[in-house]
């Protein structure tokens, strides 16, 4: 079985631009029931600048007196301080998919065949995890920005978290493409910062991005593999805490298909190796692992389970490693929705 080899290329001049279609296959080493056959294609004021952790003078202190800041130790936090997010709200929250498959001709970007398979897998997995799902296809830049604004203006008070997947072509410096123009990753995340979307403050905001981040190809490196032997909440109670301050960019997690400056691979028949692995690992481990462990396993499976094979030597035996950027402030467990088996309720 043959299929089209595709990288989520940014369309800018480079050594890998205008590559012809080629046949590829995936070397399968680890099995998570991924439906990839061997012949599938892949594609600071008041601080002394010279003093760390000190405050200079002011208040009742004598001139030039250094006042050391007090920091709370782990022991002082007490046993009731939990390191897990509250996932016991009435609703899990929204999982929004922006699926960009076709692009305006002036961008000179190819159709992203197979992206519908990724979107379907994400929506299915998100529903199993209890999310309400929404998919938007081939939106223009102004339409995406308007939708993001609407989503950030919603009341998420009863929600555990918010999640968004972006499936598109991309480039260096976190460029992502809408149907008619380029955007930046920050265009998607900024509307949900704590000072702009108050109902999501202190709650997880998750972004999954399937897109190239440049035109470099990862040729891998030979290594030795040693087999291993087998064998209370952070959402504050207003009645107990009058107020608290958090960084506006806290509680974000961004999981991207590939490392900066590199290609991300996608099959025109089966979807991308990153999204398909992400969904498979979530399906298998979400009831027992926190999100960071899940994403680390995704990294490992993609790193060891994928290698491109092509008729072109310069595209042969290429590897891929996803990238995780976490500003989460607690462990996050997103377990599958417990379905009620009694049809009368």
Secondary structure, 3 states (H helix, E strand, C coil): CCCCEEECCCCCCCCCCCCCCCCCCCCCCCCCCCCCCCCCCCCCCCECCCCCCEEECCCCCCCCCEEECCCCCHHHHCCCCCCECCCCCCEEEEEEEEECCCCCHHHCCCCCCCHHHHHHHHHHHHHHCCCEEEEEECCCHHHHHHHHHHHHHCCCCCEEEEEEEEECCEEHHHEEECCCCEEEHHHHHHHHCCCCCHHHCCCEEEEEEECCCCCECECCCCCCCCCCCCCCECCCCCCCCCCCCCCCCCCEEEEECCCCCECCEEECCCEEHHHHHHHHHHHHHCCCCCHHHHHHHHHHHHHHHCCCCCCCHHHCCCECCCEEEECCCCECCCCCCCCCCCCCC
